[in-house]
Amino acid sequence: MLGWAIMFLVVAIVAGVLGFGGIAGAAVGIAKILFFVFLVLFVVTLIFGRRRPRP
């Protein structure tokens, strides 16, 4: 998911450089959403993913 966020960020940068402001804004918005979803899932995995079964 982080890869998708980085990809949309790169698309936004390229679109911004080429003058496509609407596409750049949309791509940045999608990149932000994907990054925060990744961050939440990462924290949840850190908290709940390391549990060891009790004997």
Biopython code that builds the backbone (N, CA, C, O; Angstrom):
import numpy as np
from Bio.PDB.StructureBuilder import StructureBuilder

atoms = [
    (1, "MET", "N", (0.832, -1.184, 0.000)),
    (1, "MET", "CA", (0.000, 0.000, 0.000)),
    (1, "MET", "C", (0.876, 1.248, 0.000)),
    (1, "MET", "O", (0.527, 2.268, -0.594)),
    (2, "LEU", "N", (1.990, 1.153, 0.657)),
    (2, "LEU", "CA", (2.896, 2.301, 0.653)),
    (2, "LEU", "C", (3.415, 2.557, -0.759)),
    (2, "LEU", "O", (3.647, 3.702, -1.147)),
    (3, "GLY", "N", (3.592, 1.494, -1.513)),
    (3, "GLY", "CA", (4.028, 1.638, -2.899)),
    (3, "GLY", "C", (3.023, 2.403, -3.743)),
    (3, "GLY", "O", (3.405, 3.218, -4.583)),
    (4, "TRP", "N", (1.731, 2.143, -3.521)),
    (4, "TRP", "CA", (0.685, 2.869, -4.238)),
    (4, "TRP", "C", (0.700, 4.346, -3.857)),
    (4, "TRP", "O", (0.535, 5.213, -4.714)),
    (5, "ALA", "N", (0.898, 4.630, -2.570)),
    (5, "ALA", "CA", (0.938, 6.025, -2.124)),
    (5, "ALA", "C", (2.109, 6.764, -2.772)),
    (5, "ALA", "O", (1.968, 7.909, -3.203)),
    (6, "ILE", "N", (3.251, 6.108, -2.836)),
    (6, "ILE", "CA", (4.426, 6.732, -3.456)),
    (6, "ILE", "C", (4.190, 6.937, -4.952)),
    (6, "ILE", "O", (4.595, 7.951, -5.519)),
    (7, "MET", "N", (3.523, 5.952, -5.590)),
    (7, "MET", "CA", (3.246, 6.084, -7.014)),
    (7, "MET", "C", (2.336, 7.281, -7.294)),
    (7, "MET", "O", (2.582, 8.041, -8.230)),
    (8, "PHE", "N", (1.283, 7.452, -6.483)),
    (8, "PHE", "CA", (0.393, 8.588, -6.681)),
    (8, "PHE", "C", (1.098, 9.904, -6.386)),
    (8, "PHE", "O", (0.805, 10.918, -7.019)),
    (9, "LEU", "N", (2.019, 9.899, -5.439)),
    (9, "LEU", "CA", (2.787, 11.105, -5.151)),
    (9, "LEU", "C", (3.668, 11.478, -6.336)),
    (9, "LEU", "O", (3.775, 12.655, -6.684)),
    (10, "VAL", "N", (4.294, 10.496, -6.952)),
    (10, "VAL", "CA", (5.122, 10.758, -8.137)),
    (10, "VAL", "C", (4.256, 11.267, -9.283)),
    (10, "VAL", "O", (4.650, 12.194, -9.991)),
    (11, "VAL", "N", (3.082, 10.671, -9.474)),
    (11, "VAL", "CA", (2.164, 11.146, -10.512)),
    (11, "VAL", "C", (1.774, 12.595, -10.247)),
    (11, "VAL", "O", (1.694, 13.399, -11.176)),
    (12, "ALA", "N", (1.533, 12.927, -8.992)),
    (12, "ALA", "CA", (1.164, 14.299, -8.641)),
    (12, "ALA", "C", (2.301, 15.269, -8.938)),
    (12, "ALA", "O", (2.066, 16.366, -9.445)),
    (13, "ILE", "N", (3.512, 14.878, -8.629)),
    (13, "ILE", "CA", (4.656, 15.759, -8.884)),
    (13, "ILE", "C", (4.835, 15.983, -10.378)),
    (13, "ILE", "O", (5.043, 17.112, -10.820)),
    (14, "VAL", "N", (4.753, 14.901, -11.158)),
    (14, "VAL", "CA", (4.914, 15.030, -12.604)),
    (14, "VAL", "C", (3.785, 15.877, -13.193)),
    (14, "VAL", "O", (4.031, 16.738, -14.038)),
    (15, "ALA", "N", (2.559, 15.636, -12.753)),
    (15, "ALA", "CA", (1.426, 16.416, -13.263)),
    (15, "ALA", "C", (1.558, 17.887, -12.874)),
    (15, "ALA", "O", (1.230, 18.773, -13.662)),
    (16, "GLY", "N", (2.034, 18.140, -11.670)),
    (16, "GLY", "CA", (2.232, 19.528, -11.244)),
    (16, "GLY", "C", (3.294, 20.240, -12.063)),
    (16, "GLY", "O", (3.134, 21.411, -12.406)),
    (17, "VAL", "N", (4.378, 19.542, -12.379)),
    (17, "VAL", "CA", (5.445, 20.131, -13.179)),
    (17, "VAL", "C", (4.946, 20.433, -14.597)),
    (17, "VAL", "O", (5.327, 21.440, -15.196)),
    (18, "LEU", "N", (4.099, 19.559, -15.120)),
    (18, "LEU", "CA", (3.596, 19.742, -16.480)),
    (18, "LEU", "C", (2.402, 20.695, -16.558)),
    (18, "LEU", "O", (1.938, 21.018, -17.651)),
    (19, "GLY", "N", (1.908, 21.141, -15.416)),
    (19, "GLY", "CA", (0.847, 22.140, -15.419)),
    (19, "GLY", "C", (-0.567, 21.599, -15.296)),
    (19, "GLY", "O", (-1.527, 22.342, -15.497)),
    (20, "PHE", "N", (-0.714, 20.337, -14.974)),
    (20, "PHE", "CA", (-2.047, 19.751, -14.803)),
    (20, "PHE", "C", (-2.425, 19.830, -13.326)),
    (20, "PHE", "O", (-2.263, 18.862, -12.582)),
    (21, "GLY", "N", (-2.927, 20.981, -12.913)),
    (21, "GLY", "CA", (-3.204, 21.218, -11.495)),
    (21, "GLY", "C", (-4.303, 20.347, -10.928)),
    (21, "GLY", "O", (-4.193, 19.877, -9.795)),
    (22, "GLY", "N", (-5.364, 20.121, -11.692)),
    (22, "GLY", "CA", (-6.477, 19.306, -11.194)),
    (22, "GLY", "C", (-6.076, 17.872, -10.960)),
    (22, "GLY", "O", (-6.429, 17.273, -9.944)),
    (23, "ILE", "N", (-5.334, 17.320, -11.907)),
    (23, "ILE", "CA", (-4.884, 15.933, -11.762)),
    (23, "ILE", "C", (-3.886, 15.825, -10.619)),
    (23, "ILE", "O", (-3.904, 14.851, -9.867)),
    (24, "ALA", "N", (-3.017, 16.819, -10.487)),
    (24, "ALA", "CA", (-2.027, 16.804, -9.407)),
    (24, "ALA", "C", (-2.708, 16.861, -8.048)),
    (24, "ALA", "O", (-2.311, 16.151, -7.123)),
    (25, "GLY", "N", (-3.720, 17.692, -7.922)),
    (25, "GLY", "CA", (-4.439, 17.790, -6.648)),
    (25, "GLY", "C", (-5.153, 16.504, -6.287)),
    (25, "GLY", "O", (-5.152, 16.088, -5.129)),
    (26, "ALA", "N", (-5.764, 15.875, -7.283)),
    (26, "ALA", "CA", (-6.449, 14.610, -7.032)),
    (26, "ALA", "C", (-5.451, 13.518, -6.645)),
    (26, "ALA", "O", (-5.711, 12.731, -5.734)),
    (27, "ALA", "N", (-4.325, 13.471, -7.326)),
    (27, "ALA", "CA", (-3.319, 12.455, -7.023)),
    (27, "ALA", "C", (-2.738, 12.650, -5.627)),
    (27, "ALA", "O", (-2.481, 11.676, -4.920)),
    (28, "VAL", "N", (-2.531, 13.896, -5.230)),
    (28, "VAL", "CA", (-2.023, 14.164, -3.875)),
    (28, "VAL", "C", (-3.049, 13.732, -2.830)),
    (28, "VAL", "O", (-2.688, 13.162, -1.800)),
    (29, "GLY", "N", (-4.319, 14.002, -3.094)),
    (29, "GLY", "CA", (-5.362, 13.577, -2.159)),
    (29, "GLY", "C", (-5.410, 12.068, -1.998)),
    (29, "GLY", "O", (-5.531, 11.562, -0.882)),
    (30, "ILE", "N", (-5.317, 11.347, -3.108)),
    (30, "ILE", "CA", (-5.312, 9.886, -3.044)),
    (30, "ILE", "C", (-4.064, 9.392, -2.320)),
    (30, "ILE", "O", (-4.145, 8.458, -1.523)),
    (31, "ALA", "N", (-2.915, 10.003, -2.587)),
    (31, "ALA", "CA", (-1.674, 9.599, -1.923)),
    (31, "ALA", "C", (-1.767, 9.810, -0.412)),
    (31, "ALA", "O", (-1.293, 8.972, 0.356)),
    (32, "LYS", "N", (-2.366, 10.908, 0.020)),
    (32, "LYS", "CA", (-2.522, 11.155, 1.462)),
    (32, "LYS", "C", (-3.406, 10.105, 2.111)),
    (32, "LYS", "O", (-3.085, 9.584, 3.179)),
    (33, "ILE", "N", (-4.524, 9.798, 1.458)),
    (33, "ILE", "CA", (-5.445, 8.801, 2.016)),
    (33, "ILE", "C", (-4.756, 7.445, 2.120)),
    (33, "ILE", "O", (-4.831, 6.785, 3.157)),
    (34, "LEU", "N", (-4.084, 7.029, 1.044)),
    (34, "LEU", "CA", (-3.404, 5.736, 1.071)),
    (34, "LEU", "C", (-2.295, 5.694, 2.115)),
    (34, "LEU", "O", (-2.094, 4.668, 2.764)),
    (35, "PHE", "N", (-1.577, 6.794, 2.281)),
    (35, "PHE", "CA", (-0.507, 6.826, 3.277)),
    (35, "PHE", "C", (-1.071, 6.675, 4.685)),
    (35, "PHE", "O", (-0.513, 5.930, 5.491)),
    (36, "PHE", "N", (-2.164, 7.366, 4.996)),
    (36, "PHE", "CA", (-2.722, 7.265, 6.337)),
    (36, "PHE", "C", (-3.351, 5.897, 6.594)),
    (36, "PHE", "O", (-3.292, 5.391, 7.715)),
    (37, "VAL", "N", (-3.951, 5.295, 5.566)),
    (37, "VAL", "CA", (-4.466, 3.935, 5.719)),
    (37, "VAL", "C", (-3.309, 2.977, 5.972)),
    (37, "VAL", "O", (-3.415, 2.100, 6.830)),
    (38, "PHE", "N", (-2.199, 3.130, 5.236)),
    (38, "PHE", "CA", (-1.016, 2.313, 5.468)),
    (38, "PHE", "C", (-0.501, 2.499, 6.884)),
    (38, "PHE", "O", (-0.151, 1.525, 7.551)),
    (39, "LEU", "N", (-0.452, 3.733, 7.348)),
    (39, "LEU", "CA", (0.057, 4.013, 8.683)),
    (39, "LEU", "C", (-0.798, 3.343, 9.755)),
    (39, "LEU", "O", (-0.262, 2.756, 10.695)),
    (40, "VAL", "N", (-2.108, 3.424, 9.624)),
    (40, "VAL", "CA", (-3.013, 2.799, 10.590)),
    (40, "VAL", "C", (-2.840, 1.282, 10.577)),
    (40, "VAL", "O", (-2.749, 0.657, 11.633)),
    (41, "LEU", "N", (-2.795, 0.691, 9.384)),
    (41, "LEU", "CA", (-2.618, -0.756, 9.306)),
    (41, "LEU", "C", (-1.269, -1.192, 9.854)),
    (41, "LEU", "O", (-1.169, -2.254, 10.469)),
    (42, "PHE", "N", (-0.238, -0.398, 9.643)),
    (42, "PHE", "CA", (1.088, -0.711, 10.163)),
    (42, "PHE", "C", (1.093, -0.715, 11.691)),
    (42, "PHE", "O", (1.655, -1.618, 12.311)),
    (43, "VAL", "N", (0.470, 0.289, 12.293)),
    (43, "VAL", "CA", (0.422, 0.366, 13.755)),
    (43, "VAL", "C", (-0.404, -0.785, 14.331)),
    (43, "VAL", "O", (-0.019, -1.382, 15.336)),
    (44, "VAL", "N", (-1.527, -1.094, 13.704)),
    (44, "VAL", "CA", (-2.357, -2.206, 14.175)),
    (44, "VAL", "C", (-1.589, -3.521, 14.074)),
    (44, "VAL", "O", (-1.674, -4.358, 14.972)),
    (45, "THR", "N", (-0.846, -3.706, 12.996)),
    (45, "THR", "CA", (-0.051, -4.918, 12.843)),
    (45, "THR", "C", (1.046, -4.984, 13.888)),
    (45, "THR", "O", (1.330, -6.060, 14.415)),
    (46, "LEU", "N", (1.669, -3.855, 14.197)),
    (46, "LEU", "CA", (2.698, -3.855, 15.238)),
    (46, "LEU", "C", (2.123, -4.228, 16.594)),
    (46, "LEU", "O", (2.761, -4.938, 17.372)),
    (47, "ILE", "N", (0.931, -3.756, 16.873)),
    (47, "ILE", "CA", (0.333, -4.015, 18.186)),
    (47, "ILE", "C", (-0.186, -5.443, 18.290)),
    (47, "ILE", "O", (0.066, -6.122, 19.285)),
    (48, "PHE", "N", (-0.910, -5.906, 17.270)),
    (48, "PHE", "CA", (-1.577, -7.198, 17.365)),
    (48, "PHE", "C", (-0.855, -8.319, 16.617)),
    (48, "PHE", "O", (-1.211, -9.483, 16.801)),
    (49, "GLY", "N", (0.111, -8.032, 15.811)),
    (49, "GLY", "CA", (0.747, -9.051, 14.991)),
    (49, "GLY", "C", (1.816, -9.857, 15.692)),
    (49, "GLY", "O", (2.182, -10.926, 15.203)),
    (50, "ARG", "N", (2.327, -9.401, 16.802)),
    (50, "ARG", "CA", (3.430, -10.071, 17.505)),
    (50, "ARG", "C", (2.966, -10.941, 18.674)),
    (50, "ARG", "O", (3.781, -11.343, 19.505)),
    (51, "ARG", "N", (1.708, -11.225, 18.744)),
    (51, "ARG", "CA", (1.216, -12.046, 19.850)),
    (51, "ARG", "C", (1.661, -13.487, 19.656)),
    (51, "ARG", "O", (1.586, -14.044, 18.561)),
    (52, "ARG", "N", (2.129, -14.071, 20.755)),
    (52, "ARG", "CA", (2.497, -15.482, 20.738)),
    (52, "ARG", "C", (1.422, -16.262, 21.471)),
    (52, "ARG", "O", (0.895, -15.813, 22.489)),
    (53, "PRO", "N", (1.105, -17.427, 20.947)),
    (53, "PRO", "CA", (0.086, -18.233, 21.650)),
    (53, "PRO", "C", (0.583, -18.683, 23.015)),
    (53, "PRO", "O", (1.743, -19.063, 23.175)),
    (54, "ARG", "N", (-0.293, -18.636, 23.977)),
    (54, "ARG", "CA", (0.069, -19.060, 25.329)),
    (54, "ARG", "C", (-0.007, -20.579, 25.431)),
    (54, "ARG", "O", (-0.939, -21.195, 24.915)),
    (55, "PRO", "N", (0.982, -21.182, 26.103)),
    (55, "PRO", "CA", (0.980, -22.668, 26.220)),
    (55, "PRO", "C", (-0.096, -23.212, 27.112)),
    (55, "PRO", "O", (-0.197, -24.426, 27.287)),
]
sb = StructureBuilder()
sb.init_structure("model")
sb.init_model(0)
sb.init_chain("A")
sb.init_seg("    ")
for serial, (resi, resn, name, xyz) in enumerate(atoms, 1):
    if name == "N":
        sb.init_residue(resn, " ", resi, " ")
    sb.init_atom(name, np.array(xyz, "f"), 0.0, 1.0, " ", f" {name:<3s}", serial, name[0])
structure = sb.get_structure()
